[in-house]
Amino acid sequence: MTDRKSFWAWCMESEEPTDAERTKLAEDLSKRYGTAVDARPVPKAEDAELRAPRINVPDLISDWCSSSTYERVTYTYGAHFTERVRAFNLDFPNPPDVVAHPRNEDEVSATLDWCNENQYVAVPYGGGSSVVWGLNPPEDRGPTVVISLDQLDQVIEVDEVSRAARIQAGVFGPHLEDQLRPHGYTLRHFPQSFRFSTLGGWIATRSGGHYATNHTHIDEFVESTRMITPAGWWESRRLPGSGAGPSPDRMVIGSEGILGIITEAWMRIQKRPSFRATAGILFPSWEAGYEAVRNIVQAKLWPANLRILDPEEAQRAAGLDGNSSLVIVAFESAELTQRHNIAQAVEIARDAGGVIPDDEIQIDDGTGSPTGRAGAVGAWRDAFIGVGNGVETSLGLVADTFETAITWDRWPEFDHAVRTAVGQALQATFGEHHSLSCRFTHVYPDGPAPYYSWSGMGAQGSELEQWQTIKDAANEALVAAGGTSTHHHAVGRMHRPNAYDVQRPELFAQSLRAVKKHLDPNGILNPGVLIDP
C-alpha cells in the first residue's frame, strides 16, 4: 500500500508516533509537571464521522474528484497546532464536500467553472502546510470543493541561458529540486515546510526560505506567473524586470487563493553551490549578539545564513549553557571560494564581542566536505530541519511560534514590549511551566525578522482555549509595538482580527476588494482570507 500523508501530524502515516511513544511521553510529562496525562491511541482517518457530502459530482469532472473519508479529513485543515489537535480528536464539523485533483490546466479550469456556476466555495490547495488557518473552509458558505494542484508537479522547461525554469505550481519542494538537480540548478528556496509545501503555495503565501539575507523570499525568484480566475486567465509577460506600472505578479504573490488558482510560473534558478563557509560565534549577551548581526548585514556581505539565537533558544536548540547567545553565519557560492567573506564576517563579530576559535571556522573550497554539521551549529541545524512527528499532540502541551519584522531603531524597545506582554500572558495561563525564546530568521540592513517560540504545560481538553489566549496577546503586542502581523507565514484567517486589518491601509483593503469583485464576482475563492467576503 502506498504511504499516505498523515491527516493530523506533519509527516507520512508510516512516520506517525506509535501508541507506545505517546504513552512514554505522557508518563514523562506527568512526572515533570505533577499532572495526570492521558495518552489516547493514535486515530485513524477512516474512524472520523463526517457530515454527508452536499454535492453530486457530474460525470464531466468525476474522474479527478473524491469524497472519500480519508480525502475529506486530510484536506479539512492545514498544519497549525490547533488544527492538528482538532484532527487528532476527530473533530471535523465542516469538512469539504469534494476534493478535486485535476491533472492539467484544462481540468483545473473545468473544476473552477463548475464551482463558479454552482457558487460552491473553492479552496486552492498546495501542500496543506499552512499554519495560519489559510485553508479551512468557511462554516457559513455552504458546499465546498478543495482543488488540489498535486498532479501538476513538473518542471516543464529549463532556460539555461537565462537561468530560469517554467514550473507547474503543484510540485512539492523535494520533487522540484530532484528535477532541477540533473541540470545542475536549484531554486534555492527552502522553507521549513519544504517537504510538505509546493511552489504555488510558496507564491500564494509570499513564502520566506531559510536563507537569511538577500534572495530569500519567493518574490525575488518569480519571473512571471500564470493563474486561472473565474473571470479568465491572468498571465504576466516573462521579463527580468520592468518599470511598466504596478507589477501584475505582485498582485498574485501573496494573494492566498482569493483571486485565482496559480497553475505555473517561470522562476529564476541558480547553479548549485559548491563553495561554503560556516561559523558559530558565541556572545555573552543577547544584546551584543544582535548588534553584531546588525553590523554584518549592514556591511552587505549577504551571507546565506545570518541568525542569532537568544540564550534560551541556544540552550534548547543548540545545547549551549543558557547564558550565551549564538550567532550563525554562513556563505555559499557556485563559483568562488567563501574564505574572504567568512573572514570579514568573523572579524566584524569579534569586534562586537563575539568569540570563535579559528579552527572552528568551517570552509569547503569545492571538495564536498561538510560545513555547519558540527558543534552547536550542527545541533541547531538538526533541530531546525526536524519538525517532529506530533508525538506531543493532545497531551496538554501547548506550543507555537509567531514571527514579525521591525526596524533596527525600534528593535530593542519592541523586543522588550513583546516579551513583557507575552510573558505575562504565559505566566497567567501556565504558571511557571512555560518558556519564551527568540531567534532571527531573516535580517535586512534596516531591520530584523524576529521569530518567537513559546510553550506551556496546560490542561488536556483546554489546549485550544489556552493557545488562543497567548495568540491574542502576541498579536496585540506586535501591532501595538509597530511590527508586522506576519513576516513569512502569511495572513490566513488567523492574523486577520486585530492584526492584519490594523496594519494595512483601509484604502488598500478597498482596492483589493474591488480586484476580487472583478476576478471572482461570486466570491467563491477562499472567502474570509485577507478581506471580508
C-alpha positions in Angstrom: 0.0 0.0 0.0 1.3 3.5 -0.9 2.3 5.5 2.1 -0.2 8.3 2.7 0.1 11.7 4.2 -0.9 11.8 7.9 -4.2 13.6 8.3 -3.2 15.0 11.7 0.6 15.0 12.0 3.2 16.8 9.9 4.5 13.5 8.4 3.5 10.5 6.5 1.3 7.8 8.1 4.3 5.5 8.4 6.1 8.1 10.4 3.3 8.8 12.9 4.2 8.3 16.6 3.3 5.0 18.0 0.9 4.5 21.0 4.0 3.4 23.0 5.9 6.6 22.2 2.9 8.7 23.3 2.5 6.7 26.5 6.1 7.2 27.3 5.9 11.0 26.8 2.7 11.1 28.8 4.5 9.4 31.7 7.4 11.9 31.4 5.1 14.9 31.4 3.2 13.6 34.4 6.4 13.3 36.4 7.8 16.6 35.2 4.7 18.7 35.9 2.9 16.7 38.5 -0.3 16.3 36.5 -2.2 13.4 35.1 -1.8 13.0 31.3 -3.8 10.5 29.3 -2.2 9.2 26.1 -5.1 8.3 23.9 -4.4 6.0 20.9 -3.3 7.4 17.6 -6.5 7.8 15.5 -7.2 6.5 12.0 -8.7 8.7 9.3 -11.5 6.3 8.5 -12.7 6.5 12.1 -13.9 10.1 11.6 -17.7 10.6 11.4 -18.4 13.2 8.8 -21.4 15.0 7.5 -22.6 13.5 4.2 -21.3 15.3 1.1 -23.7 18.0 -0.1 -22.6 17.9 -3.7 -23.2 15.4 -6.5 -20.2 15.5 -8.8 -21.1 15.5 -12.5 -19.6 13.0 -14.9 -17.7 15.8 -16.6 -15.2 16.1 -13.7 -15.8 12.9 -11.7 -12.6 11.3 -12.9 -10.4 13.5 -10.7 -12.8 14.1 -7.8 -13.2 12.2 -4.5 -15.5 12.3 -1.5 -13.8 9.5 0.5 -13.5 9.9 4.2 -9.6 10.0 4.1 -9.6 12.7 1.4 -12.1 14.9 3.2 -10.4 14.7 6.6 -7.0 15.2 5.1 -8.0 18.3 3.2 -10.0 19.9 6.0 -7.2 21.5 7.9 -3.7 22.9 7.4 -0.8 22.1 9.8 -1.1 24.5 12.7 -1.0 23.3 16.3 -4.8 24.0 16.8 -5.7 22.2 13.6 -3.6 19.1 14.4 -5.2 18.9 17.8 -8.7 19.1 16.3 -7.8 16.5 13.7 -6.3 14.1 16.3 -9.6 14.4 18.2 -11.5 13.6 15.0 -13.2 17.0 15.3 -14.4 17.7 11.7 -17.6 19.8 11.9 -17.1 21.4 8.5 -15.1 19.1 6.1 -15.0 19.8 2.4 -17.6 18.0 0.3 -15.4 17.2 -2.6 -11.6 17.1 -3.1 -10.6 17.6 -6.7 -7.2 16.5 -8.1 -7.2 18.0 -11.7 -4.4 16.6 -13.9 -3.8 19.5 -16.2 -4.8 23.2 -16.7 -8.0 22.3 -18.7 -9.2 20.2 -15.8 -8.3 23.0 -13.3 -10.3 25.4 -15.4 -13.3 23.0 -15.7 -13.4 22.4 -12.0 -13.3 26.1 -11.2 -16.0 26.8 -13.8 -18.2 24.1 -12.2 -17.7 25.7 -8.7 -18.4 29.1 -10.0 -21.6 28.1 -11.9 -23.0 26.5 -8.8 -21.5 29.0 -6.3 -19.6 26.3 -4.4 -16.7 27.6 -2.3 -13.4 26.7 -4.0 -10.3 26.4 -1.9 -7.0 26.2 -3.8 -4.7 23.7 -2.1 -0.9 23.2 -2.4 0.7 21.1 0.2 -1.5 21.8 3.2 1.3 23.2 5.3 -0.5 26.4 6.2 -0.1 27.4 9.9 -2.4 30.4 9.7 -5.8 28.8 9.1 -5.5 29.6 5.4 -7.3 26.5 4.1 -10.2 25.6 6.4 -13.5 26.0 4.5 -15.7 28.8 6.0 -18.6 27.4 8.0 -21.3 29.7 6.7 -20.9 29.4 3.0 -22.4 26.1 2.1 -20.8 23.3 -0.1 -17.0 23.4 -0.5 -14.7 22.0 -3.1 -10.9 21.8 -2.3 -8.9 22.0 -5.6 -5.6 20.3 -5.0 -2.8 21.0 -7.5 -0.7 17.9 -6.6 -1.0 16.4 -10.1 0.6 19.5 -11.7 4.1 18.7 -10.5 6.5 19.0 -13.4 9.4 21.2 -14.4 8.2 21.9 -17.9 11.2 23.8 -19.4 14.6 25.0 -18.3 16.2 28.0 -19.9 19.9 27.5 -19.1 20.9 30.8 -20.9 18.7 33.0 -18.7 18.8 30.6 -15.7 15.1 30.3 -15.4 12.6 27.4 -15.4 8.9 27.0 -16.2 7.4 25.0 -13.3 4.0 23.7 -12.5 2.6 25.0 -9.3 1.7 21.8 -7.6 5.3 20.4 -7.3 6.5 19.7 -3.8 9.9 21.1 -2.7 11.9 17.8 -2.9 10.4 16.8 -6.3 11.2 20.2 -7.7 14.8 20.0 -6.6 15.1 16.5 -7.9 14.0 17.7 -11.4 16.4 20.7 -11.4 19.4 18.7 -10.0 20.3 16.9 -13.2 20.7 20.2 -14.9 23.0 21.5 -12.2 20.5 24.0 -10.9 18.5 24.8 -7.7 15.6 27.1 -6.9 17.4 27.7 -3.6 14.1 28.2 -1.7 13.9 26.1 1.4 11.2 27.0 3.9 11.0 24.8 7.0 7.9 23.2 5.4 9.9 22.4 2.2 9.0 18.7 2.3 5.2 19.3 2.6 4.8 22.5 0.6 4.5 23.4 -3.1 5.7 26.1 -5.5 2.2 27.5 -5.9 1.7 27.6 -2.1 5.0 29.5 -1.7 3.9 32.1 -4.3 0.4 32.4 -2.9 1.7 33.0 0.7 4.8 35.1 -0.1 6.9 32.3 1.5 10.3 33.0 3.1 13.0 30.4 2.7 15.6 29.7 5.4 18.3 31.8 3.7 18.6 34.9 6.0 19.7 37.7 3.7 19.4 38.9 0.1 17.5 36.3 -2.1 15.3 34.5 0.4 11.6 35.5 -0.2 9.8 33.8 -3.1 9.1 37.3 -4.5 12.7 37.5 -5.6 12.6 34.3 -7.6 9.3 34.9 -9.6 9.9 35.9 -13.2 6.2 35.5 -14.4 3.0 33.9 -13.2 0.0 32.1 -14.7 -3.3 32.0 -12.8 -6.8 30.9 -13.7 -9.6 33.1 -12.2 -13.4 32.8 -12.6 -13.1 35.8 -15.0 -10.4 34.1 -17.1 -6.6 33.6 -17.3 -4.2 36.0 -15.7 -0.7 35.7 -17.2 2.2 38.1 -16.9 4.9 38.6 -19.5 8.2 36.9 -18.8 10.8 39.6 -18.1 13.9 40.1 -15.9 12.4 43.4 -14.7 10.0 46.1 -15.8 9.1 49.6 -14.9 5.7 49.4 -16.6 3.3 50.3 -13.9 2.4 48.2 -10.9 3.6 44.6 -11.3 0.9 42.0 -12.2 3.0 39.4 -10.5 2.9 41.4 -7.2 -0.9 41.0 -7.2 -0.6 37.2 -7.5 2.2 36.8 -5.0 0.6 36.8 -1.5 -2.9 36.6 -2.8 -3.5 33.5 -0.7 -6.0 31.9 -3.1 -8.6 34.7 -3.1 -8.1 35.8 -6.7 -7.4 32.6 -8.6 -5.5 29.3 -8.8 -1.8 29.6 -9.7 -1.0 26.8 -12.2 2.6 27.6 -13.2 5.3 30.1 -13.0 8.7 31.0 -14.6 11.2 31.0 -11.7 14.8 32.3 -11.5 17.1 29.4 -10.8 20.8 29.2 -9.7 23.7 26.9 -10.2 24.1 24.6 -7.3 26.6 25.9 -4.7 29.9 24.0 -4.1 31.9 26.6 -2.1 30.7 27.0 1.5 31.9 28.5 4.8 30.2 28.5 8.2 30.9 29.9 11.7 29.1 29.6 15.0 30.0 32.6 17.2 29.3 32.9 20.9 28.3 36.2 22.6 28.0 36.9 26.3 24.6 38.5 25.9 21.6 38.8 23.6 22.2 42.5 23.0 25.9 42.1 22.0 24.9 39.3 19.6 22.2 41.2 17.8 24.4 44.3 17.4 26.9 42.0 15.7 24.2 40.8 13.4 23.2 44.3 12.5 26.8 45.2 11.7 27.3 42.2 9.5 24.1 42.7 7.5 24.7 46.4 7.1 28.2 45.6 5.7 26.2 44.0 2.8 28.3 40.8 2.7 25.0 39.0 2.0 25.6 35.7 3.9 23.3 32.9 3.0 22.7 32.3 6.7 22.8 35.0 9.4 20.9 34.2 12.5 21.1 34.7 16.2 19.6 32.5 18.9 18.9 34.1 22.3 20.4 32.3 25.4 17.2 30.2 26.0 16.8 29.3 22.3 20.6 28.5 22.1 20.3 26.2 25.1 17.2 24.4 23.8 18.1 24.0 20.2 21.9 24.1 20.1 22.9 22.7 23.5 24.6 25.8 25.0 24.7 26.8 28.7 21.7 29.1 28.8 23.9 32.2 29.3 25.3 32.7 25.8 23.7 33.8 22.5 24.7 32.0 19.3 25.2 33.8 16.0 25.4 31.6 13.0 26.9 33.0 9.8 27.3 31.0 6.6 28.2 31.8 3.0 27.9 29.8 -0.2 28.7 30.1 -3.9 28.8 28.1 -7.1 31.8 29.9 -8.5 34.0 31.4 -5.8 35.7 30.5 -2.5 34.0 32.0 0.5 37.2 32.3 2.6 37.3 36.1 2.3 33.6 36.6 3.1 33.6 34.4 6.2 36.8 36.1 7.5 35.3 39.5 7.2 32.1 38.5 8.9 34.0 36.8 11.8 36.1 39.9 12.1 33.0 42.1 12.5 31.6 39.7 15.0 34.7 39.6 17.1 34.9 43.4 17.1 31.4 43.3 18.7 32.5 40.9 21.4 32.0 37.5 19.7 34.2 34.5 20.4 35.2 31.8 18.0 38.5 29.9 17.7 40.0 29.9 14.2 39.9 26.2 14.0 36.1 26.2 14.4 35.5 28.2 11.2 34.4 25.5 8.7 35.3 26.1 5.0 34.7 23.9 1.9 36.5 25.0 -1.2 34.5 22.8 -3.5 35.6 19.4 -2.3 32.3 18.5 -0.7 33.5 18.4 2.9 30.5 19.2 5.2 30.1 22.6 6.9 27.6 23.5 9.5 27.3 19.9 10.7 29.4 20.0 13.9 29.1 21.5 17.3 26.4 24.0 18.3 25.7 24.9 14.7 25.1 21.3 13.7 22.8 20.8 16.8 20.7 23.8 15.8 20.6 22.6 12.1 19.2 19.2 13.2 16.6 20.8 15.5 15.6 23.3 12.7 15.2 20.7 10.0 13.4 18.1 12.2 9.8 19.5 12.8 8.8 16.4 14.7 6.0 13.9 14.2 3.5 15.3 16.6 4.0 12.8 19.4 3.0 15.5 21.9 -0.3 16.3 20.3 -3.3 16.3 22.7 -1.1 15.6 25.7 -1.6 19.0 27.3 1.5 20.7 25.8 0.6 23.9 24.1 3.3 25.4 21.9 3.6 27.7 18.9 5.7 30.4 17.3 5.0 33.9 16.0 7.1 36.0 13.7 7.4 39.6 12.7 9.7 42.3 11.5 10.8 45.8 12.8 13.3 48.4 12.0 16.6 48.4 13.9 16.0 51.7 15.6 12.8 50.4 17.3 14.1 46.8 17.8 15.3 46.9 21.5 12.1 48.6 22.8 10.0 46.3 20.6 11.6 43.1 21.9 11.1 44.3 25.5 7.4 45.1 24.9 6.7 41.8 23.2 8.5 39.7 25.7 6.7 41.5 28.6 3.2 41.2 27.2 3.5 37.6 26.0 5.5 36.6 29.1 2.7 37.9 31.3 0.1 36.0 29.3 2.1 32.8 29.6 2.6 33.3 33.4 -1.2 33.9 33.9 -2.1 30.9 31.7 0.6 28.3 32.6 2.2 29.5 35.8 5.9 28.7 36.0 5.6 25.9 33.4 6.3 27.9 30.3 9.1 29.1 28.0 9.6 32.0 25.6 12.6 32.5 23.4 13.6 34.3 20.2 15.8 34.0 17.2 16.2 35.9 13.9 15.1 34.1 10.8 15.9 36.8 8.4 17.8 40.1 8.6 17.9 43.2 6.5 20.1 46.3 6.5 17.1 48.2 8.0 15.8 45.7 10.5 15.5 42.1 11.8 12.7 39.5 11.5 12.5 38.0 15.0 10.8 34.7 15.4 9.5 33.9 18.9 8.8 30.4 20.2 6.7 29.6 23.3 5.3 26.7 25.1 3.4 25.9 28.2 2.1 22.8 30.0 -1.6 23.2 30.0 -4.6 21.0 30.6 -5.8 18.3 28.2 -9.0 19.4 26.6 -8.3 23.1 27.1 -5.3 23.4 24.7 -7.2 25.4 22.1 -8.5 28.0 24.5 -5.1 28.4 26.2 -3.4 28.8 22.8 -5.9 31.5 21.8 -5.1 33.5 25.0 -1.4 33.6 24.1 -2.0 34.3 20.4 -4.3 37.2 21.2 -1.6 38.7 23.5 1.1 38.2 20.8 -1.0 39.8 18.0 -1.9 42.7 20.1 1.7 43.2 21.3 3.2 43.0 17.8 0.8 45.6 16.2 0.9 47.9 19.2 4.7 48.0 19.2 4.8 48.8 15.4 5.7 45.5 13.9 4.1 43.5 11.1 1.4 40.9 11.9 3.3 38.3 10.0 6.7 38.1 8.2 6.7 34.8 6.3 3.8 32.6 7.4 1.1 34.5 5.5 -2.1 36.0 6.9 -4.8 33.4 6.6 -7.8 33.8 8.9 -5.6 33.7 12.0 -3.9 37.1 11.5 -6.9 39.0 10.3 -8.6 40.2 13.5 -6.8 43.0 15.4 -3.6 42.4 13.4 -3.5 42.5 9.6 -6.7 44.5 9.4 -5.0 47.1 11.6 -1.6 47.0 9.8 -2.9 47.5 6.2 -4.2 50.9 4.9 -8.0 50.9 4.6 -7.8 52.2 1.0 -5.7 49.2 0.1 -8.3 46.9 1.5 -11.0 48.6 -0.5 -8.8 48.3 -3.7 -8.2 44.6 -3.1 -11.9 44.0 -2.7 -12.5 45.7 -6.0 -10.0 43.5 -7.7 -11.5 40.4 -6.2 -15.0 41.5 -7.2 -13.8 41.7 -10.8 -11.9 38.4 -10.9 -14.2 36.5 -8.6 -17.7 38.1 -8.8 -19.4 35.3 -6.9 -16.8 35.4 -4.1 -16.2 31.7 -4.2 -12.4 31.6 -3.8 -11.1 31.1 -0.3 -13.6 33.5 1.3 -12.6 35.2 4.6 -8.8 35.3 3.8 -7.2 38.8 3.6 -10.5 40.6 3.2 -14.1 40.1 4.1 -16.2 38.0 1.7 
